[in-house]
Structures are given as structure tokens and as C-alpha cells.
Amino acid sequence: MGFSIDVVYLNRAMTVIHIESDLRPWRFAPVRAQAASVLELPCHTAADTRTAVGDKIEITINQVTVAEVTIKELVIEQAGRVPTA
């Protein structure tokens, strides 16, 4: 990457557990064992949106909250196929 980013670490409950602001290009973000996922955001987004440790993040795609379904189910839904067991 050729630009700085903010990295927001989330646990399985989609709660912010750490924020690494202004991570410069070609640098590694620290490992957080408790993190289940991370959001890579444009630099200063975390501060501009007042995102803080303890905040709960909700990601919605086509009016479906990501925490409610798996990514596989979203892909199947987008493709117009019915999931099989």
C-alpha cells in the first residue's frame, strides 16, 4: 500500500478492541490475539468518526447485518441461489 491507513481490530462480537491509527505504508500492524477481524480504513477515519475501544461495529450489506449471516450466505444470496444444507 502506498498510503497510511487506520486499522480497527474487532473481536467475534464485532466490538472494537484496539485501534492502530495512521499506520504508515509498508509497516506491519501489531498482532492482537483477541481479534477475530480487522477493518482497514482511510487514514483518520477512526478519529473523524470518534470510533473508540469498546464501540460495537455493525456492518450492513443490502439491509442485512453481517453478524447475522456468514459471508458464504451473503455470496449465495447475491448470486440468487438457494443455500443447501
C-alpha positions as CSV (number, residue, x, y, z in Angstrom):
1,M,0.0,0.0,0.0
2,G,1.3,3.5,-0.7
3,F,-0.7,5.4,1.8
4,S,-1.4,5.5,5.6
5,I,-4.5,3.7,7.0
6,D,-6.3,3.2,10.2
7,V,-6.7,-0.4,11.4
8,V,-9.6,-1.2,13.7
9,Y,-9.4,-4.6,15.5
10,L,-12.7,-6.4,16.2
11,N,-13.5,-9.4,18.4
12,R,-16.1,-12.0,17.4
13,A,-18.8,-9.8,18.9
14,M,-17.8,-7.0,16.5
15,T,-16.5,-4.9,19.4
16,V,-13.5,-2.7,18.9
17,I,-10.6,-4.0,21.0
18,H,-7.8,-1.9,19.5
19,I,-7.2,0.9,17.1
20,E,-4.0,1.5,15.2
21,S,-4.2,5.0,13.7
22,D,-2.1,6.3,10.9
23,L,-0.3,3.1,10.0
24,R,2.3,4.2,7.5
25,P,2.9,2.4,4.2
26,W,4.8,-0.9,4.3
27,R,4.5,-1.2,8.1
28,F,3.0,-4.1,10.0
29,A,0.2,-3.6,12.4
30,P,0.7,-5.3,15.8
31,V,-0.9,-8.7,16.3
32,R,-3.8,-8.8,18.7
33,A,-4.7,-12.4,19.7
34,Q,-8.2,-11.5,20.7
35,A,-9.0,-10.0,17.3
36,A,-11.3,-12.1,15.0
37,S,-11.1,-9.5,12.2
38,V,-9.8,-6.0,11.3
39,L,-11.2,-3.1,9.4
40,E,-8.7,-1.2,7.2
41,L,-10.0,2.3,6.8
42,P,-8.8,5.5,5.2
43,C,-6.4,7.4,7.5
44,H,-8.1,9.5,10.2
45,T,-11.4,7.7,9.7
46,A,-11.4,6.3,13.3
47,A,-10.8,9.8,14.8
48,D,-13.2,11.5,12.4
49,T,-16.0,9.1,13.4
50,R,-15.0,9.1,17.1
51,T,-14.5,5.3,17.0
52,A,-13.2,4.1,20.3
53,V,-12.2,0.9,22.1
54,G,-15.5,-0.7,23.3
55,D,-17.6,0.5,20.4
56,K,-19.7,-2.1,18.7
57,I,-19.4,-2.1,14.9
58,E,-22.3,-3.1,12.7
59,I,-21.7,-3.8,9.0
60,T,-24.8,-3.9,6.8
61,I,-25.0,-5.1,3.2
62,N,-28.3,-4.8,1.4
63,Q,-30.1,-4.2,4.7
64,V,-28.7,-7.4,6.2
65,T,-26.4,-7.2,9.2
66,V,-23.2,-9.2,8.6
67,A,-23.1,-10.5,12.1
68,E,-26.5,-12.2,11.4
69,V,-25.2,-14.3,8.4
70,T,-22.0,-15.8,7.2
71,I,-20.1,-14.3,4.2
72,K,-20.9,-17.6,2.3
73,E,-24.6,-17.0,2.8
74,L,-24.3,-13.4,1.5
75,V,-22.5,-14.6,-1.6
76,I,-25.1,-17.2,-2.2
77,E,-27.9,-14.6,-1.8
78,Q,-26.1,-12.2,-4.1
79,A,-25.8,-14.9,-6.8
80,G,-29.6,-15.7,-6.5
81,R,-29.0,-19.3,-5.4
82,V,-30.8,-21.0,-2.5
83,P,-28.3,-22.4,0.1
84,T,-28.2,-26.1,0.6
85,A,-27.6,-27.9,3.9
